[in-house]
Amino acid sequence: MSRKLFGTDGVRGTANAHPMTAHLALELGAAVGRYFRNEHHGVHRVVIGKDTRLSGYMFENALTAGLTSTGMNVLLLGPVPTPAVGLLTPSMRADLGIMISASHNPAADNGIKFFGPDGYKLSDAVETEIEALMDAGVEPAAPANIGRAQRIDDGRFRYQERVKSTLPPGLRLDGMKVVVDCANGAAYRTAPEVLWELGADVIPMGVKPDGHNINAECGSTKPQAAAALVLETGADVGICLDGDADRIVLIDQNGTIADGDQIMALMAARWEEEDRLKGGTVVATVMSNLGLERFLTGRGLRLERTQVGDRYVVEAMRKGGWNLGGEQSGHIVMTDYATTGDGLMAALQFLTEMARSGKPASELAASFELVPQLLRNVRYDPAQAPLENASVRAAIAEAEAVLDGKGRLLIRKSGTEPLIRVMAECEDSALMNEIVSGIIAEVEAVAAR
């Protein structure tokens, strides 16, 4: 049975519109609570974190109602990064972890991500079973077994200590001037505090959330303001997180932006030198630049590609026994330390290399030469199926034939928004633009009918 509700990263959409309504969140809370309630012990526990969106209050309350109705005790963490939920779920011996966030999406959107008792995101199979429970209806707990809810005040501090523990003992960032853009999101207190505690001269931005300004012209998807601040203040490096702080992009001292591929390249080379890179393999998605693959191959390392979505990266890492992976968008997963992408933790790995090597960010953030890559999105009506149209399929086939041996083409539907993403890589930029524009035009023509 295919999933109708879950996408590539939980459930996501515009708040107060299907599927992201309070009513559905209540039903979803009841279903997932019933699925994870372990009848063999007396404590049934779930931790819930959220980012700074106004609608987070609504979904937090609705989920709590559904979960407690099935006998789950709810521990409310308040605003914390997504990786904090992955960490605290097993640490607090919870049956389930939930993060309320739409990540890098605009403030009007929201989402619900689930973590199992091991701190890892749920598989497609488990999400399918939860949807089946929702369709069948969930029997509530007896009145005497209704769950309780309570606030946990020190969740982010526990997470901050875990993040710092990933660094070499005694390492400090004294003398390093760091711009950190928290996207007015979940890490607005966490990231500046960790950097300050490590001795950095911190220049924060995006740290005044008001419920509506998360990711607004800031954060990892809009790093231009942070780049300008790096230049204005003479900072050594800039760190841009997204709304739930599970992804990162870096800015060097010249204002140049580096994505997740460059971060993975640096870490892979360093970890291989230290004999820490398990299996000589890095896991990334089909979106990662061909330059990363060439960089790794040139060092006798291997790139394992997966479908888009950091949880698919993690699933491949666990299956293969590998410990470094991520996405071009900035999800960096280090399974020696965390169960999901962690923007702040990845940033500290980069800052550690700056401190250890004495090299500037510009040198460390440019490990390989990018193959020209173009990505464009087309919004479409979900009721349509443009990629199944004969003229679109013919245009794609023709483009693939032209690119054969010269580059690659990737076309996919977004798992979080009603978008078709068209991406091409080719040394010939003019040809690449022509191919992408042609496919976009065909998709738009079908979508307009």
MIMAR-662719 format. One line per 4 residues: number of its first residue (from 1); their letters; for each residue x, y, z of C-alpha. Coordinates in pm, whole numbers, plus 50000, padded with zeros to 5 digits. Each point is the difference from the previous one (the first is absolute). Example, Ala and Ser with C-alpha at 12.3 -4.5 7.8 and 13.67 -1.06 7.14 Angstrom:
% residues 2
1	AS	51230,49550,50780; 50137,50344,49934;
***
This chain:
% residues 449
1	MSRK	50000,50000,50000; 50141,50342,49905; 50014,50289,50244; 49747,50278,49954;
5	LFGT	50092,50227,50291; 50374,49970,50056; 50256,50155,49767; 50379,49973,49997;
9	DGVR	50025,50155,50347; 49683,49940,50198; 49677,50190,49936; 50026,50355,49869;
13	GTAN	49779,50272,49852; 49838,50338,50055; 49879,50042,50358; 49622,49980,50043;
17	AHPM	49958,49844,49654; 49988,49628,49926; 50198,49806,50102; 50148,50235,50261;
21	TAHL	49692,50057,50214; 49960,49971,50376; 49739,49728,49949; 50235,49787,49793;
25	ALEL	50285,50057,50246; 49778,49870,50281; 49913,49688,49799; 50363,49953,49900;
29	GAAV	50111,50035,50362; 49753,49734,50107; 50107,49761,49723; 50373,50035,50056;
33	GRYF	49948,49979,50376; 49810,49674,49962; 50264,49865,49762; 50293,50070,50234;
37	RNEH	49838,49930,50333; 50187,49706,50144; 49757,49785,50192; 50284,49819,50179;
41	HGVH	50105,50288,50226; 49815,50250,50210; 50150,50328,49870; 49897,50122,49656;
45	RVVI	50191,50313,49910; 50034,50237,49703; 50214,50314,49966; 49880,50290,49785;
49	GKDT	50215,50284,49870; 49907,50283,49766; 50142,50295,49812; 49879,50360,50038;
53	RLSG	49697,50009,49767; 49681,50143,50144; 49807,49689,49896; 50234,49788,50213;
57	YMFE	49787,50074,50304; 49691,49863,49824; 50167,49680,49884; 50177,49945,50331;
61	NALT	49664,50008,50182; 49822,49785,49742; 50271,49735,49998; 50009,50000,50379;
65	AGLT	49624,49941,50013; 50022,49708,49758; 50299,49844,50170; 49866,50026,50354;
69	STGM	49668,49854,49884; 50186,49675,49925; 50189,49996,50329; 50326,50166,49895;
73	NVLL	50173,50238,50243; 50118,50309,49812; 50322,50191,50076; 49997,50344,49836;
77	LGPV	50345,50134,49912; 49893,50332,49848; 50213,50152,49720; 50298,49770,49934;
81	PTPA	50184,49890,49684; 49875,49687,49827; 50319,49805,50090; 49928,50071,50367;
85	VGLL	49683,49792,49970; 50199,49720,49835; 50245,50013,50291; 49755,50034,50288;
89	TPSM	49755,49731,49888; 50231,49709,50094; 50174,50202,50274; 49668,50051,50183;
93	RADL	49897,49639,49930; 49703,50117,49796; 49797,49777,49770; 49973,50276,49743;
97	GIMI	50135,50343,49905; 49815,50269,49806; 50128,50321,49843; 49750,50265,49891;
101	SASH	50169,50188,49717; 49990,50069,49629; 50377,50038,49997; 50104,50258,49735;
105	NPAA	49643,50069,49881; 49825,50338,50053; 49832,50080,50332; 49652,49922,49867;
109	DNGI	50096,49634,49961; 50055,49744,50271; 50079,49632,50028; 50024,49705,50235;
113	KFFG	50305,49770,50000; 50020,49677,50198; 50291,49818,50164; 49991,49645,50130;
117	PDGY	50129,49897,50345; 50352,49966,49853; 49998,50367,49896; 49986,49929,49626;
121	KLSD	49726,50121,49767; 49727,49752,49916; 50015,49780,49692; 49750,50011,49716;
125	AVET	49858,49668,50122; 49928,50130,50350; 49842,50318,49862; 49775,49786,49781;
129	EIEA	49887,49803,50306; 49925,50322,50190; 49785,50123,49711; 49812,49669,50007;
133	LMDA	49934,50050,50372; 49859,50345,49930; 49769,49860,49733; 49879,49722,50231;
137	GVEP	49945,50225,50301; 50186,49986,50330; 49846,49870,50321; 50073,50246,50283;
141	AAPA	50146,49897,50333; 49780,49933,50302; 49940,50312,50215; 50243,49879,50265;
145	NIGR	50275,49960,49737; 49986,50343,49835; 50348,50147,49970; 50150,50311,50160;
149	AQRI	50189,50293,49847; 50281,50205,50150; 50255,50260,49894; 50370,49909,49993;
153	DDGR	50207,50312,50059; 50351,49869,49944; 49964,49817,49669; 50202,50248,49797;
157	FRYQ	50275,50008,50262; 50033,49621,49982; 50027,50029,49624; 50258,50279,50019;
161	ERVK	50225,49791,50222; 49973,49709,49756; 50098,50224,49709; 50307,50132,50184;
165	STLP	50102,49646,50096; 50065,49919,49632; 50304,50230,49999; 50353,49905,50106;
169	PGLR	50044,50047,50377; 50112,50349,50089; 49950,50145,49652; 49910,50367,50004;
173	LDGM	49905,50252,49734; 50169,50300,50161; 50072,50279,49755; 49761,49865,49736;
177	KVVV	49734,50248,49889; 49687,49811,49891; 49676,50126,49847; 49718,49758,50079;
181	DCAN	49664,50035,49827; 49737,49801,50188; 49716,50073,49752; 49780,50123,50289;
185	GAAY	49948,49632,50061; 50052,49720,50248; 50371,50068,50066; 49963,50372,50072;
189	RTAP	50136,49950,50351; 50183,49671,49965; 50251,50086,49725; 50124,50336,50135;
193	EVLW	50031,49858,50352; 50207,49699,49887; 50235,50214,49793; 50040,50252,50283;
197	ELGA	50070,49725,50255; 50277,49870,49771; 50164,50342,49998; 49897,50139,49661;
201	DVIP	49922,50366,49940; 49637,49949,49898; 49807,50233,49769; 49642,49868,50002;
205	MGVK	49721,50071,49755; 49657,49845,49951; 49961,49966,50378; 49677,50196,50053;
209	PDGH	49718,49761,49904; 49647,50141,50010; 49810,49698,49866; 49990,50140,49647;
213	NINA	50360,50077,49899; 50157,49652,49998; 50213,49957,49684; 49889,50345,49880;
217	ECGS	50289,50132,49787; 50244,49821,50228; 50134,49657,50083; 50153,49729,49783;
221	TKPQ	49766,50060,49705; 50059,50378,49998; 50361,50046,50115; 50062,50330,49821;
225	AAAA	49933,50218,50306; 50239,49793,50210; 50264,50022,49726; 49967,50378,50003;
229	LVLE	50038,50000,50380; 50314,49787,49977; 50156,50260,49770; 49874,50294,50205;
233	TGAD	50140,49868,50329; 50316,49838,49865; 49891,49662,50138; 50209,49689,49942;
237	VGIC	49703,49787,49904; 49621,50000,49981; 49761,49723,50099; 49646,49990,49862;
241	LDGD	49748,49756,50149; 49644,49935,49888; 49680,50025,50203; 50050,49675,50191;
245	ADRI	50383,50007,49989; 50049,49663,49836; 50177,50151,49699; 50281,50249,49942;
249	VLID	50177,50204,49736; 50332,50171,50068; 50134,50340,49897; 50372,50064,49976;
253	QNGT	50175,50324,50096; 49951,50132,49645; 49624,49951,50007; 50006,49690,49779;
257	IADG	49734,49741,50080; 50081,49628,50034; 49732,49729,50005; 49979,49656,50154;
261	DQIM	50204,49834,49727; 50307,50207,50083; 49955,49931,50372; 49977,49625,49938;
265	ALMA	50311,50011,49779; 50204,50172,50272; 49880,49763,50270; 50052,49690,49786;
269	ARWE	50360,50096,49922; 50075,50080,50363; 49828,49691,50139; 50180,49778,49749;
273	EEDR	50336,50144,50117; 49902,49915,50357; 49874,49652,49902; 49650,50096,50118;
277	LKGG	49807,49976,49673; 49831,49662,50015; 50013,49795,49683; 50166,50284,49809;
281	TVVA	49650,50109,49900; 49792,50317,50013; 49623,49979,49948; 49824,50281,49816;
285	TVMS	49693,50042,49782; 49956,50016,49626; 50009,50380,50033; 50363,50019,50112;
289	NLGL	50239,50159,49754; 50201,49782,49763; 50308,50186,50125; 49958,49839,50343;
293	ERFL	49996,49655,49842; 50315,50077,49802; 50170,50140,50312; 49930,49685,50199;
297	TGRG	50090,49763,49718; 50332,50179,49955; 50083,49914,50362; 49903,49636,49973;
301	LRLE	49670,50064,50178; 49647,49922,49885; 49676,50197,49973; 49681,49802,50065;
305	RTQV	49694,50184,49864; 49641,49974,50128; 49668,50159,49920; 49945,50351,50137;
309	GDRY	49928,50024,50371; 50238,49988,50294; 49820,49700,50149; 50081,49798,49688;
313	VVEA	50362,50103,50043; 49989,49879,50361; 49833,49671,49904; 50278,49931,49748;
317	MRKG	50267,50095,50255; 49858,49763,50259; 49963,49718,49749; 50356,50041,49870;
321	GWNL	50163,50075,50334; 50122,50342,49878; 50029,50304,50226; 50001,50309,49776;
325	GGEQ	49731,50117,49763; 49773,50286,49914; 49837,50215,49739; 50114,50285,49781;
329	SGHI	49735,50213,50172; 50198,49981,50323; 49877,49699,50194; 50322,49849,50136;
333	VMTD	49957,49668,50181; 50270,49862,50230; 49864,49680,50150; 50289,49977,50245;
337	YATT	49837,50298,50173; 49640,50046,49883; 49704,49822,49845; 49907,50269,49748;
341	GDGL	50140,50306,49826; 50145,50254,50243; 50095,50345,49872; 50169,50122,50318;
345	MAAL	50198,49680,50047; 50123,50018,49640; 50094,50365,50049; 50213,49909,50300;
349	QFLT	50182,49735,49795; 50089,50269,49748; 50107,50248,50270; 50211,49727,50160;
353	EMAR	50187,49954,49673; 50052,50377,49976; 50143,50005,50352; 50211,49688,49947;
357	SGKP	50146,50093,49660; 50020,50377,50030; 49862,50019,49645; 49737,50256,49900;
361	ASEL	49643,49898,49931; 50045,50077,49629; 50261,49727,49966; 49810,49740,50200;
365	AASF	49661,50066,49838; 50121,49946,49643; 50124,49641,49996; 49898,49936,49639;
369	ELVP	49896,50183,49685; 49626,49993,49944; 49862,49859,49679; 49751,50262,49874;
373	QLLR	49659,49905,50133; 49660,50157,49938; 49687,49931,50204; 49662,50151,49920;
377	NVRY	49660,49931,50154; 49653,49996,49847; 49694,50024,50224; 49712,49779,49888;
381	DPAQ	49650,49896,50100; 50032,49671,50198; 49690,49875,49816; 50202,50009,49677;
385	APLE	50282,49765,49901; 50224,50200,49763; 50283,49747,50012; 49770,49734,49854;
389	NASV	49911,50216,49699; 50130,49867,49668; 50149,50333,49884; 50183,50047,50330;
393	RAAI	50134,49646,49993; 50119,50049,49643; 50180,50324,50095; 50172,49824,50289;
397	AEAE	50109,49708,49783; 50142,50237,49738; 50189,50197,50268; 50147,49682,50148;
401	AVLD	50124,49896,49656; 50167,50339,49945; 50169,49987,50343; 50119,49642,49967;
405	GKGR	50370,49998,50084; 50003,50377,50062; 49811,50031,50329; 49687,49884,50174;
409	LLIR	49634,50091,50034; 49777,49951,50304; 49627,50070,50010; 49788,49929,50303;
413	KSGT	49700,50113,50197; 50070,50168,50332; 49900,49796,50302; 49912,50309,50204;
417	EPLI	49839,50247,49754; 49797,49978,49675; 50310,50062,49789; 50171,49818,49717;
421	RVMA	50375,50045,50023; 50206,49996,49681; 50376,49973,50051; 50280,49963,49746;
425	ECED	50379,49986,50023; 50224,50066,49703; 50337,50163,49930; 49828,50189,49715;
429	SALM	49790,50257,50187; 49817,50118,49689; 49890,49648,49914; 49897,49941,50361;
433	NEIV	49782,50314,50001; 49843,49905,49669; 49910,49652,50122; 49853,50110,50333;
437	SGII	49804,50286,49840; 49855,49765,49740; 49874,49752,50258; 49864,50277,50221;
441	AEVE	49809,50143,49703; 49842,49662,49925; 49898,49946,50364; 49854,50353,50024;
445	AVAA	49806,49952,49678; 49841,49680,50135; 49934,50155,50342; 49822,50295,49835;
449	R	49749,49780,49817;
***
